[in-house]
C-alpha cells in the first residue's frame, strides 16, 4: 500500500480529531477542523449507514495511529510483530516503538513542524546520530543516543529559523535538548504516559488478533 499523499486535513476530518499533521497550522484557527467538523464526502441517507461495527472501529483506530506516524501498512505490521515479542502489552510496545523512530524523535525535539517534515529532513541526510549521518526515518533510537545537525546543514535558512524558534518549543520528558548547540539526547526510552495522543492501542491489538 502506497503512502497517503492527499490533503492531510481530510484525515483529521475523517477521524474527527486533530492528528497534528500540518505543523503550526493545526493548533491555530486556520485548521479546517475548527470550521468544519463533518467527515469528507457526501452524506448518505441510507438508514444505519453511520453505524460503525466493532471491526470498523478497530480499523479506524489502527488507521489513526498509522497515519499519525506516517507509516506504511507493511511497516506498521512489522512494528506490530516486533511489539508482540517484547515484554508487557503489545499495544503499548507498539506505540513506544513508533515513538522511538528517528523521524518522530526529530519532530519531538522541535527540529521539524510535523512528522512528515521530520521524515524529509532525515532522508536528506541532515541528521547525525551518535556522530554518524543517519538518513533512515525508521531508525530506532535508544537511551543515551545523541541527535544533532550536520555542520553543512547549519548553513541553510531552515536551520536558522528553527534555531530562532527552538526556545518556544517544548519537548517530552524522555528527551533532553541543548538549545544553544541544537543537540538532542535520548534521556530514557519513552513510556505510554509520554505519548499524549489519545490512541486506543487495545483496539489496534484486537484488529490484528482476528
C-alpha positions as CSV (number, residue, x, y, z in Angstrom):
1,X,0.0,0.0,0.0
2,X,1.4,3.4,-1.0
3,X,1.9,6.3,1.3
4,X,-1.1,8.7,1.5
5,X,-0.3,11.8,-0.5
6,X,-3.7,13.6,-0.4
7,X,-4.8,16.5,1.7
8,X,-3.9,15.7,5.3
9,X,-6.6,17.9,6.8
10,X,-9.1,15.4,5.3
11,X,-7.7,12.7,7.5
12,X,-8.3,14.9,10.6
13,X,-11.9,15.4,9.5
14,X,-12.3,11.7,8.8
15,X,-11.3,10.8,12.4
16,X,-12.9,13.8,13.9
17,X,-9.8,15.0,15.8
18,X,-6.5,16.7,15.2
19,X,-3.7,14.4,14.2
20,X,-1.2,17.3,14.1
21,X,-0.2,16.5,10.6
22,X,0.1,20.1,9.4
23,X,2.6,21.5,11.9
24,X,1.9,25.0,13.2
25,X,-1.4,25.2,11.3
26,X,-3.1,22.5,13.5
27,X,-3.3,24.4,16.8
28,X,-4.2,27.7,15.1
29,X,-7.6,29.0,14.0
30,X,-6.6,28.2,10.4
31,X,-7.2,24.5,11.0
32,X,-10.1,23.3,8.8
33,X,-11.4,21.2,11.7
34,X,-12.1,24.4,13.6
35,X,-14.6,25.4,10.9
36,X,-15.9,22.1,9.5
37,X,-16.1,19.0,11.7
38,X,-18.1,16.8,9.3
39,X,-16.3,13.9,7.6
40,X,-15.2,14.5,4.0
41,X,-17.5,13.2,1.2
42,X,-21.3,13.4,0.7
43,X,-23.7,12.5,3.4
44,X,-25.5,9.2,3.0
45,X,-29.2,9.0,3.6
46,X,-29.3,5.2,4.0
47,X,-30.5,4.0,7.3
48,X,-27.7,2.6,9.5
49,X,-25.0,3.9,7.2
50,X,-23.3,5.9,10.0
51,X,-23.3,2.9,12.4
52,X,-19.8,1.6,12.7
53,X,-19.2,-2.1,13.6
54,X,-16.6,-3.2,16.2
55,X,-14.4,-4.3,13.4
56,X,-14.8,-0.9,11.8
57,X,-13.8,0.9,15.0
58,X,-10.7,-1.3,15.3
59,X,-9.7,-0.5,11.7
60,X,-10.4,3.2,12.3
61,X,-8.1,3.2,15.4
62,X,-5.4,1.3,13.5
63,X,-5.5,3.8,10.6
64,X,-5.4,6.8,13.0
65,X,-2.2,5.5,14.6
66,X,-0.7,4.7,11.2
67,X,-1.5,8.0,9.6
68,X,-0.4,9.9,12.7
69,X,3.1,8.5,12.5
70,X,3.2,8.4,8.7
71,X,3.9,4.6,8.5
72,X,3.0,2.3,5.6
73,X,0.8,-0.7,6.2
74,X,3.6,-3.2,5.7
75,X,5.9,-1.2,8.0
76,X,3.1,-1.0,10.6
77,X,2.6,-4.8,10.5
78,X,6.4,-5.3,11.1
79,X,6.3,-2.9,14.1
80,X,3.3,-4.8,15.5
81,X,5.0,-8.1,15.0
82,X,8.1,-6.8,16.9
83,X,5.8,-5.3,19.6
84,X,4.3,-8.8,20.3
85,X,7.7,-10.2,21.0
86,X,8.6,-7.7,23.8
87,X,7.5,-7.9,27.4
88,X,4.4,-6.1,28.5
89,X,1.3,-5.3,26.4
90,X,1.6,-5.4,22.7
91,X,-0.4,-2.2,22.2
92,X,1.9,-0.1,24.5
93,X,5.0,-1.7,23.0
94,X,3.8,-0.7,19.5
95,X,3.3,2.9,20.4
96,X,6.7,3.1,22.1
97,X,8.4,1.6,19.0
98,X,6.7,4.1,16.8
99,X,7.7,6.9,19.2
100,X,11.3,5.8,19.0
101,X,11.5,6.2,15.2
102,X,14.2,8.8,14.3
103,X,11.7,10.9,12.3
104,X,9.4,11.1,15.3
105,X,12.3,11.9,17.6
106,X,13.4,14.8,15.3
107,X,9.8,16.1,15.4
108,X,9.6,15.7,19.2
109,X,12.9,17.6,19.6
110,X,11.3,20.6,17.8
111,X,13.6,20.3,14.8
112,X,10.5,20.0,12.5
113,X,7.0,21.3,12.4
114,X,5.5,17.9,11.6
115,X,6.5,14.3,11.3
116,X,6.3,14.5,7.5
117,X,8.7,17.3,7.6
118,X,11.0,15.5,10.0
119,X,11.0,12.4,7.7
120,X,12.1,14.6,4.9
121,X,14.9,16.2,7.0
122,X,16.2,12.7,7.9
123,X,16.0,11.4,4.4
124,X,18.0,14.3,3.1
125,X,20.8,13.4,5.5
126,X,20.7,16.5,7.8
127,X,20.8,14.5,11.0
128,X,23.7,13.0,12.9
129,X,23.1,10.2,15.4
130,X,26.0,9.3,17.7
131,X,28.4,11.0,15.4
132,X,27.2,9.2,12.2
133,X,25.0,10.5,9.4
134,X,21.7,8.6,9.6
135,X,19.2,9.0,6.8
136,X,16.7,6.2,7.7
137,X,13.5,7.6,9.2
138,X,12.6,4.3,10.7
139,X,15.9,4.0,12.7
140,X,15.0,3.3,16.3
141,X,16.8,5.5,18.9
142,X,17.8,4.1,22.3
143,X,18.6,5.6,25.6
144,X,21.8,7.6,25.5
145,X,21.7,8.4,21.8
146,X,22.6,11.9,20.7
147,X,20.9,13.6,17.7
148,X,22.3,16.8,16.1
149,X,22.5,18.6,12.8
150,X,25.3,18.1,10.2
151,X,27.6,21.1,10.1
152,X,26.8,21.7,6.4
153,X,23.1,21.8,7.2
154,X,23.5,24.6,9.7
155,X,24.1,27.0,6.9
156,X,20.6,26.7,5.3
157,X,17.8,29.1,6.1
158,X,15.5,26.4,7.6
159,X,18.0,25.6,10.3
160,X,18.4,29.3,11.1
161,X,14.7,29.6,11.5
162,X,14.4,26.6,13.7
163,X,17.3,27.8,15.9
164,X,15.5,31.1,16.5
165,X,12.2,29.4,17.3
166,X,13.6,26.5,19.4
167,X,13.2,28.4,22.7
168,X,9.4,28.4,22.3
169,X,9.1,24.7,21.7
170,X,8.6,22.1,24.4
171,X,9.9,18.6,24.4
172,X,8.7,15.4,26.1
173,X,10.4,14.2,29.3
174,X,12.2,11.3,27.7
175,X,14.3,13.7,25.6
176,X,16.7,16.5,26.6
177,X,17.8,19.3,24.4
178,X,20.8,21.7,24.4
179,X,19.0,24.6,22.7
180,X,22.3,26.5,22.2
181,X,24.1,23.7,20.4
182,X,20.9,22.3,18.9
183,X,21.8,18.9,20.1
184,X,19.2,16.4,21.5
185,X,19.7,13.4,23.7
186,X,17.5,10.4,24.4
187,X,17.5,10.6,28.2
188,X,15.4,7.4,28.5
189,X,13.1,5.2,26.5
190,X,9.5,6.7,26.2
191,X,6.7,5.3,28.2
192,X,3.0,5.2,27.4
193,X,2.5,8.2,29.7
194,X,4.8,10.2,27.5
195,X,2.6,9.7,24.4
196,X,-0.1,12.3,24.8
197,X,-2.1,11.4,21.7
198,X,-5.4,9.7,22.5
199,X,-4.8,6.4,20.8
200,X,-6.7,3.3,21.8
201,X,-3.9,0.7,21.3
202,X,-6.1,-2.1,22.6
203,X,-8.4,-1.7,19.6
204,X,-5.3,-2.0,17.3
205,X,-4.3,-5.2,19.0
206,X,-7.9,-6.6,18.6
207,X,-7.8,-5.7,14.9
208,X,-4.7,-7.8,14.3
209,X,-5.9,-10.6,16.6
210,X,-8.5,-11.7,14.1
